[in-house]
Amino acid sequence: MQPLSNIDTLSQSRATPSEQERRQIRLQQREDDKVRGYDQLTDLCRLGEDELAQQLAQQNPQWGYEIREGFVREKEDLQ
């Protein structure tokens, strides 16, 4: 590994991702975040921390989960 002072930050060594690639990366990051959130919620429910899991689910609505009777479920949008 080389020292930071030797790295040229203006060089074109890495290609700039296209808009489609950026969109795909964002979608993958959201999906990864949702999976990690589900894992956290199920762990809390398994430990008997249903209220804490409910709070975490409410703080992260982008995950799309809710806690019902000690279980993690996907939210059902009523429209």
Secondary structure, DSSP 4 states (H G I P E B T S, - for coil): ---GGG--TT---SPPPPHHHHHHHHHHHHHHHHHHHHHHHHHHHHTT-HHHHHHHHHH-GGG-EEEETTEEEE-----
